[in-house]
Amino acid sequence: MAQIQLKTTLPGPKSQAALERRKNALPSGLAKSTDVVVEKAEGALVWDVDGNQLIDFAGGIGMINIGHRNENVVAAIKEQLDKYIHTCSLVTTMEPYLELAELLNSVVPGNYPKKTLLANSGSEAVENAVNIAKYYTKRNAILCFEGAYHGRTLLTLSLTSKYALFKKGFGSYVSDIYRIPAPNTYRGIDGLSEEEYVNYCIKKLDEAFISQVDADSLAAIIIEPVQGEGGFLPIPAAYLHKLREVCDRHGIVFIADEIQCGAGRTGKLFAVEHSGVIPDIVVSAKSIGAGMPISAITGKAEIMDAPHLGGVGGTYGGSPLACVAAIEAIKILKSDAFLKRVNEVGETIRTTLEKWKTKYSLIGDVRGIGAMRLVEFVKDRDSKEPDAEATLEIIKDAVANGLIMIRAGLFSNCIRLLPPIVITDEQLQEGLSVLEAAIARAQAKRK
């Protein structure tokens, strides 16, 4: 039986009415990648207000790895609601905060004492991590990378790349932030092997410490082990090891932003584990809350203890409702059964995308790790000129046929696949078929 069941065209009449209300009530700068208006969601399925049943390949931009409305998460929230909602960690001590912190301290990579600070969003987590690194090192400079996305607060927007979409009109920005290219093996240098290209990037990193900022002035280097918004670019292990070496030599705090690529999405609980590199601080958010707003900063105890008493915290950080959701989510995310399923889903997607690459010249590259997969569309495979227009066309086509999808990439020419890992084989295959049909129609139009 088909998992996608459409009773109306999308958007249907009730959805159109809600979208009109959105236009009148919400700021126009709040973008949306689809016209889906949600009535309910469960597992990997979403129902809209017109009764259409859709398959979710976006997962809340990687927020719903364990699926919509996981029963353990829902039960934990309901149980906590019957006790108390929130009393503020700056005023009282709450058991769920302690339990979640202890759990994160135990699962984050690194055989050393750790401590965890909780916040509400990925942006808050990054901001706290950077501020703690500055306090600990008594330095101000931060190194980040092209294609990075770290958030929308003033500090994190300063760290974020992709100027026109995220930053235009919001300056000026935080000073003492230095940005260099991240290794992108798809768009490397002609004539160089992948290994030679990564070595070239390492050489350019060393040059940056001469041309841009002295390494001894850096408080932190922050990097996504797999870039999310930048286009699901896995950072080569050799490059991450080089960053670790530099940080060790110069007393720099290594911050791994695992907000999108963590929470089991790549087949390990944290993406950085694929490289064997141990960060000083890991920031987590999105899927650790299974849909609840929560983020975490977990790092070496001596670094996390650096700020003075009262120097960190916030009113809603460590909300008990979000904490109990995260505790249940992480229990699932770290389980062998879940990570095994991640790799099964990822392998199905990988083999399918590889076949598409041989069939459709619109596809320039397919890449990713585990179940964090992406298709990049180009106008020409030789020049690799991005085709953002085709990408948007394909997404609109797929959504109209019942598949929820979102874009990615520095040039907005990629489609990211982030289905909930609880997706069934039947749902996964049907969703991939819908996407392929949309790609085929876009390809035919251009011949």
Secondary structure, DSSP 8 states (H G I E B T S, - for coil): --S-B-SS-SS-HHHHHHHHHHHHHS-TTS--S----EEEEEBTEEEETTS-EEEESSHHHHT-TT-BT-HHHHHHHHHHHTT-S---TTTS--HHHHHHHHHHHHHSS-SS-EEEEEESSHHHHHHHHHHHHHHHHT--EEEEETT----SSHHHHHH---HHHHTTTS----SSEEEE----STT--TT--HHHHHHHHHHHHHHHHHHT--GGGEEEEEE-SEETTTTSEE--HHHHHHHHHHHHHHT-EEEEE-TTTTTTTTSSSSGGGGTT---SEEEE-GGGGTTS--EEEEEEHHHHT-S-TTSS--SSTT-HHHHHHHHHHHHHHTSHHHHHHHHHHHHHHHHHHHHHHHH-TTEEEEEEETTEEEEEEEEETTTTEE-HHHHHHHHHHHHHTTEE-EEESTTS-EEEE---TT--HHHHHHHHHHHHHHHHHHHHHT-
